[in-house]
């Protein structure tokens, strides 16, 4: 995945959430589902911006642009977390996870499940 994906603004993130949830969307579908009133031209501008930033791509069905995500939500989320880890913890994932555990952000059961998932990921790699 491209490490240089730019940050998302608030409206861009809301649109991306709709794209990820629906799989494929048109500008009109996005406009109908947004929590705020937005003109279709505004939605088209946001989708164009997201495409320019590398988050979505489109195909054309008749005269309608159909948008879909370039990267899955978990990939984009992992990239965002990596930037935070690099920024605050000099790249130390251990520091972040231990800090989350110390702050009781992670329940003991969640820690056990994470350990199992990490082991499974290590076996795949």
ROSE-4610 file (N, C-alpha, C; in Angstrom, 1 decimal, always signed):
// ROSE-4610
residu = [X/X/X/X/X/X/X/X/X/X/X/X/X/X/X/X/X/X/X/X/X/X/X/X/X/X/X/X/X/X/X/X/X/X/X/X/X/X/X/X/X/X/X/X/X/X/X/X/X/X/X/X/X/X/X/X/X/X/X/X/X/X/X/X/X/X/X/X/X/X/X/X/X/X/X/X/X/X/X/X/X/X/X/X/X/X/X/X/X/X/X/X/X/X/X/X/X/X/X/X/X/X/X/X/X/X/X/X/X/X/X/X/X/X/X/X/X/X/X/X/X/X/X/X/X/X/X/X/X/X/X/X/X/X/X/X/X/X/X/X/X/X/X/X/X/X/X/X/X/X/X/X/X/X/X/X/X/X/X/X/X/X/X/X/X/X/X/X/X/X/X/X/X/X/X/X/X/X/X/X/X/X/X/X/X/X/X/X/X/X/X/X/X/X/X/X/X/X/X/X/X/X/X/X/X/X/X/X/X/X/X/X/X/X/X/X/X/X/X/X/X/X/X/X/X/X/X/X/X/X/X/X/X/X/X/X/X/X/X/X/X/X/X/X/X/X/X/X/X/X/X/X/X/X/X/X/X/X/X/X/X/X/X/X/X/X/X/X/X/X/X/X/X/X/X/X/X/X/X/X/X/X/X/X/X/X/X/X/X/X/X/X/X/X/X/X/X/X/X/X/X/X/X/X/X/X/X/X/X/X/X/X/X/X/X/X/X/X/X/X/X/X/X/X/X/X/X/X/X/X/X/X/X/X/X/X/X/X/X/X/X/X/X/X/X/X/X/X/X/X/X/X/X/X/X/X/X/X/X/X/X/X/X/X/X/X/X/X/X/X/X/X/X/X/X]
num = [1/1/1/2/2/2/3/3/3/4/4/4/5/5/5/6/6/6/7/7/7/8/8/8/9/9/9/10/10/10/11/11/11/12/12/12/13/13/13/14/14/14/15/15/15/16/16/16/17/17/17/18/18/18/19/19/19/20/20/20/21/21/21/22/22/22/23/23/23/24/24/24/25/25/25/26/26/26/27/27/27/28/28/28/29/29/29/30/30/30/31/31/31/32/32/32/33/33/33/34/34/34/35/35/35/36/36/36/37/37/37/38/38/38/39/39/39/40/40/40/41/41/41/42/42/42/43/43/43/44/44/44/45/45/45/46/46/46/47/47/47/48/48/48/49/49/49/50/50/50/51/51/51/52/52/52/53/53/53/54/54/54/55/55/55/56/56/56/57/57/57/58/58/58/59/59/59/60/60/60/61/61/61/62/62/62/63/63/63/64/64/64/65/65/65/66/66/66/67/67/67/68/68/68/69/69/69/70/70/70/71/71/71/72/72/72/73/73/73/74/74/74/75/75/75/76/76/76/77/77/77/78/78/78/79/79/79/80/80/80/81/81/81/82/82/82/83/83/83/84/84/84/85/85/85/86/86/86/87/87/87/88/88/88/89/89/89/90/90/90/91/91/91/92/92/92/93/93/93/94/94/94/95/95/95/96/96/96/97/97/97/98/98/98/99/99/99/100/100/100/101/101/101/102/102/102/103/103/103/104/104/104/105/105/105/106/106/106/107/107/107/108/108/108/109/109/109/110/110/110/111/111/111/112/112/112/113/113/113/114/114/114/115/115/115/116/116/116/117/117/117/118/118/118/119/119/119/120/120/120/121/121/121/122/122/122/123/123/123/124/124/124/125/125/125]
x = [+0.8/+0.0/+0.9/+0.4/+1.2/+1.2/+2.5/+2.6/+2.4/+2.3/+2.2/+0.7/-0.3/-1.7/-1.8/-2.4/-2.6/-3.7/-3.7/-4.7/-6.1/-7.1/-8.5/-9.1/-9.9/-10.7/-11.9/-12.7/-13.9/-14.9/-15.2/-16.2/-15.6/-14.3/-13.7/-13.8/-13.6/-13.6/-15.1/-16.0/-17.4/-17.8/-17.3/-17.6/-16.9/-15.6/-14.9/-15.6/-16.2/-16.9/-18.1/-18.8/-19.9/-19.3/-18.2/-17.7/-17.3/-16.6/-16.2/-17.4/-18.5/-19.7/-20.4/-20.5/-21.3/-20.6/-19.3/-18.5/-18.3/-19.5/-19.5/-20.6/-20.3/-21.3/-21.3/-22.4/-22.4/-22.4/-22.2/-22.2/-23.6/-24.6/-26.0/-26.3/-25.8/-26.0/-25.3/-24.1/-23.3/-24.1/-24.5/-25.3/-26.5/-27.2/-28.4/-28.1/-26.9/-26.6/-25.8/-25.3/-24.5/-25.3/-24.7/-25.4/-25.6/-25.0/-25.2/-25.8/-26.4/-26.9/-25.8/-25.6/-24.5/-25.1/-24.7/-25.1/-24.3/-25.0/-24.3/-23.0/-22.9/-21.6/-20.5/-20.9/-19.9/-19.5/-20.4/-20.1/-19.2/-19.5/-18.6/-17.2/-17.1/-15.8/-15.0/-15.7/-15.1/-14.6/-15.4/-15.0/-13.9/-13.8/-12.7/-11.4/-11.6/-10.4/-9.9/-10.8/-10.5/-9.8/-10.2/-9.5/-8.1/-8.0/-6.7/-5.8/-6.3/-5.5/-5.1/-5.8/-5.5/-6.4/-7.5/-8.4/-9.4/-9.9/-11.0/-10.6/-11.3/-11.1/-12.6/-12.8/-14.1/-14.1/-15.3/-15.7/-16.9/-17.2/-18.4/-19.4/-20.6/-21.8/-22.8/-22.8/-23.6/-22.9/-23.6/-23.0/-22.7/-22.9/-22.7/-21.4/-20.7/-19.4/-19.8/-19.1/-19.3/-18.0/-17.9/-16.7/-16.6/-15.3/-15.0/-13.6/-13.4/-12.2/-11.0/-9.8/-8.6/-8.0/-8.1/-7.6/-8.7/-8.6/-9.6/-9.5/-10.5/-10.5/-9.4/-9.3/-8.2/-6.8/-6.6/-5.2/-5.0/-6.0/-5.9/-5.8/-6.6/-6.5/-5.1/-4.6/-3.3/-2.2/-2.3/-1.4/-1.5/-2.7/-3.0/-2.4/-2.6/-2.0/-0.5/+0.1/+1.5/+2.1/+1.4/+1.8/+1.8/+0.8/+0.7/+1.9/+2.1/+3.2/+4.5/+4.7/+6.0/+6.1/+5.1/+5.1/+5.3/+4.5/+4.6/+5.5/+5.8/+6.6/+7.8/+8.3/+9.4/+9.4/+8.2/+8.0/+7.8/+7.7/+7.7/+6.2/+5.8/+4.5/+4.4/+5.4/+5.4/+5.0/+5.6/+5.2/+3.8/+3.2/+1.8/+0.9/+1.2/+0.4/+0.5/+1.7/+1.9/+1.2/+1.3/+0.6/-0.9/-1.5/-2.9/-3.3/-2.5/-2.8/-2.7/-1.7/-1.5/-2.7/-3.2/-4.3/-5.6/-5.6/-6.8/-7.7/-7.1/-7.9/-8.2/-7.4/-7.6/-7.9/-9.1/-9.5/-8.6/-8.4/-7.6/-8.0/-9.3/-9.7/-9.2/-9.3/-8.8/-7.3/-6.6/-5.1/-4.8/-5.6/-5.4/-5.7/-6.8/-7.2/-6.1/-5.6/-4.6/-3.3/-2.9/-1.8/-2.0/-3.2/-3.4/-3.4/-3.9/-3.9/-2.5/-1.7/-0.3/+0.4/+0.2/+0.9/+0.5/-0.8/-1.3/-0.7/-0.5/+0.1/+1.5/+2.2/+3.6/+3.8/+2.9/+2.9/+2.7/+1.9/+1.6/+2.8/+3.6/+4.7/+5.9]
y = [-1.2/+0.0/+1.2/+2.3/+3.5/+4.2/+4.4/+5.0/+6.5/+7.1/+8.5/+9.0/+8.2/+8.6/+9.8/+10.9/+12.1/+11.9/+12.7/+12.7/+13.0/+12.6/+12.8/+13.9/+14.8/+15.8/+15.1/+15.8/+15.3/+14.8/+15.6/+15.2/+14.0/+14.1/+13.0/+11.7/+11.7/+10.5/+10.0/+10.9/+10.4/+9.7/+10.3/+9.7/+8.4/+8.3/+7.0/+6.0/+6.3/+5.3/+4.8/+5.6/+5.2/+4.3/+4.6/+3.8/+2.5/+2.4/+1.1/+0.3/+0.9/+0.2/-0.4/+0.4/+0.0/-0.8/-0.7/-1.4/-0.5/-0.2/+0.7/+1.7/+3.0/+4.0/+5.0/+5.7/+6.9/+8.1/+9.2/+10.5/+10.7/+10.4/+10.6/+9.7/+8.5/+7.6/+8.2/+8.7/+9.3/+10.5/+11.4/+12.6/+12.2/+11.2/+10.7/+10.2/+9.6/+9.0/+9.8/+11.0/+11.8/+12.3/+12.5/+13.0/+14.5/+15.2/+16.6/+16.8/+17.9/+18.3/+18.8/+18.1/+18.5/+18.5/+19.4/+19.5/+18.3/+17.8/+16.8/+17.2/+18.5/+19.0/+19.0/+19.2/+19.1/+17.7/+16.7/+15.3/+14.9/+15.3/+15.0/+15.5/+16.7/+17.3/+16.5/+16.1/+15.3/+14.0/+13.3/+12.0/+12.2/+13.3/+13.6/+13.8/+14.5/+14.8/+13.4/+12.6/+11.3/+10.4/+10.6/+9.8/+10.4/+11.7/+12.4/+12.0/+11.8/+11.4/+9.9/+9.1/+7.7/+6.8/+7.3/+6.5/+5.8/+6.4/+5.7/+5.7/+4.8/+4.8/+4.7/+4.9/+4.8/+4.1/+3.6/+3.1/+3.9/+3.7/+4.4/+3.4/+3.6/+2.8/+3.7/+3.6/+4.5/+5.9/+6.8/+8.2/+8.4/+7.4/+7.5/+7.0/+7.8/+7.3/+6.5/+5.3/+4.4/+4.3/+4.7/+4.7/+3.5/+3.1/+2.1/+2.4/+1.8/+2.1/+1.4/+2.0/+1.4/+0.5/+0.9/+0.1/-0.2/-1.4/-1.8/-0.9/-0.7/+0.1/-0.4/-1.7/-2.1/-1.7/-1.7/-1.2/+0.2/+1.0/+2.5/+2.8/+2.1/+2.3/+1.9/+0.8/+0.4/+1.4/+2.0/+3.1/+4.3/+4.7/+5.8/+5.5/+4.3/+4.0/+4.0/+3.5/+3.5/+4.9/+5.9/+7.3/+7.8/+7.4/+7.8/+7.2/+5.9/+5.2/+5.8/+6.1/+6.7/+8.1/+8.9/+10.2/+10.2/+9.5/+9.5/+8.6/+7.4/+6.4/+6.0/+6.8/+6.5/+5.2/+4.8/+3.6/+2.3/+2.5/+1.3/+0.8/-0.2/-0.8/-1.3/-1.9/-2.4/-1.3/-0.1/+0.9/+1.3/+1.3/+1.6/+0.5/-0.7/-1.8/-1.9/-1.8/-1.8/-0.6/+0.6/+1.7/+1.6/+0.9/+0.7/-0.3/-1.3/-2.3/-1.6/-0.9/-0.2/+0.8/+1.4/+2.4/+1.6/+0.3/-0.5/-0.2/+0.1/+0.2/-1.1/-2.1/-3.5/-4.4/-5.1/-6.1/-7.3/-8.0/-9.2/-10.2/-10.4/-11.3/-10.7/-9.4/-8.8/-9.1/-8.9/-9.2/-10.6/-11.6/-13.0/-13.2/-12.6/-12.8/-12.1/-11.0/-10.4/-11.2/-11.8/-12.7/-13.9/-14.5/-15.6/-15.1/-14.0/-13.4/-13.1/-12.6/-12.3/-13.6/-14.6/-15.9/-16.4/-16.3/-16.8/-16.0/-14.7/-13.9/-14.2/-14.5/-14.9/-16.2/-17.1/-18.4/-18.2/-17.2/-16.9/-16.2/-15.5/-14.7/-15.5]
z = [+0.0/+0.0/+0.0/-0.7/-0.8/+0.6/+1.1/+2.4/+2.4/+1.2/+1.1/+0.9/+1.2/+1.1/+2.0/+1.5/+2.4/+3.4/+4.4/+5.4/+4.8/+5.5/+5.1/+6.0/+5.3/+6.1/+6.6/+7.4/+8.1/+7.0/+6.0/+5.0/+4.2/+3.9/+3.1/+3.8/+5.1/+5.9/+6.0/+6.1/+6.1/+4.8/+3.7/+2.4/+2.2/+2.7/+2.6/+3.5/+4.6/+5.4/+4.6/+3.9/+3.0/+1.9/+1.3/+0.2/+0.7/+1.9/+2.5/+2.8/+3.4/+3.8/+2.6/+1.5/+0.4/-0.6/-0.7/-1.7/-3.0/-3.6/-4.7/-4.5/-4.9/-4.7/-5.9/-6.1/-7.0/-6.2/-6.8/-6.1/-5.5/-6.2/-5.7/-4.5/-4.5/-3.3/-2.1/-2.3/-1.2/-0.7/-1.6/-1.1/-0.3/-0.7/+0.0/+1.4/+1.6/+2.9/+3.8/+3.3/+4.2/+5.4/+6.5/+7.7/+7.6/+6.7/+6.4/+5.1/+4.9/+3.5/+2.7/+1.6/+0.7/-0.8/-1.6/-3.0/-3.7/-4.7/-5.5/-6.1/-6.4/-7.0/-5.9/-4.6/-3.5/-3.3/-3.4/-3.3/-4.4/-5.6/-6.8/-6.6/-6.1/-5.8/-4.7/-3.7/-2.6/-3.2/-4.0/-4.6/-5.5/-6.3/-7.2/-6.4/-5.3/-4.4/-3.8/-3.4/-2.9/-3.9/-5.2/-6.2/-6.5/-6.5/-6.6/-5.5/-4.3/-3.2/-3.2/-4.0/-4.1/-3.3/-2.7/-1.9/-2.7/-3.7/-4.5/-6.0/-6.7/-8.2/-8.7/-10.0/-10.5/-11.9/-12.2/-13.5/-13.9/-15.2/-15.7/-16.2/-15.6/-16.0/-16.7/-18.1/-18.9/-18.7/-18.1/-17.9/-16.4/-15.6/-14.1/-13.7/-12.9/-12.3/-11.0/-11.0/-9.8/-9.1/-7.9/-7.1/-6.2/-6.0/-5.0/-4.4/-3.2/-2.5/-3.2/-3.2/-3.7/-2.7/-1.4/-0.3/+0.7/+1.3/+2.3/+3.6/+4.3/+5.5/+6.5/+6.8/+7.7/+7.3/+6.0/+5.5/+5.7/+5.5/+5.7/+7.1/+8.0/+9.4/+9.9/+9.5/+9.9/+9.5/+8.4/+7.9/+8.8/+9.2/+10.1/+11.5/+12.0/+13.3/+13.2/+12.1/+11.9/+12.0/+11.4/+11.5/+12.9/+13.7/+15.1/+15.9/+15.6/+16.3/+16.0/+14.7/+14.3/+15.0/+15.1/+15.6/+17.1/+17.8/+19.3/+20.0/+19.3/+20.0/+19.2/+18.3/+17.5/+16.8/+16.4/+15.7/+16.5/+17.8/+18.7/+18.9/+18.2/+18.4/+19.8/+20.3/+21.7/+22.7/+22.5/+23.5/+23.4/+22.2/+22.0/+22.7/+22.4/+22.9/+24.4/+25.0/+26.4/+27.0/+26.4/+26.9/+26.9/+25.9/+25.8/+26.9/+27.1/+28.1/+29.5/+29.7/+31.0/+31.3/+30.3/+30.4/+30.4/+30.5/+30.5/+29.3/+28.2/+27.0/+26.3/+26.7/+26.2/+27.4/+27.2/+28.2/+28.2/+29.3/+29.2/+28.1/+27.9/+26.8/+25.4/+25.2/+24.0/+23.8/+24.9/+24.8/+24.4/+25.0/+24.6/+23.1/+22.7/+21.2/+20.3/+20.7/+20.0/+19.9/+21.0/+21.0/+20.1/+20.1/+19.1/+17.7/+17.4/+16.0/+15.6/+16.5/+16.2/+15.9/+16.6/+16.4/+15.0/+14.7/+13.4/+12.3/+12.5/+11.4/+11.3/+12.3/+12.3/+11.5/+11.6/+10.9/+9.4/+9.1/+7.7/+7.0/+7.7/+7.1/+7.2]
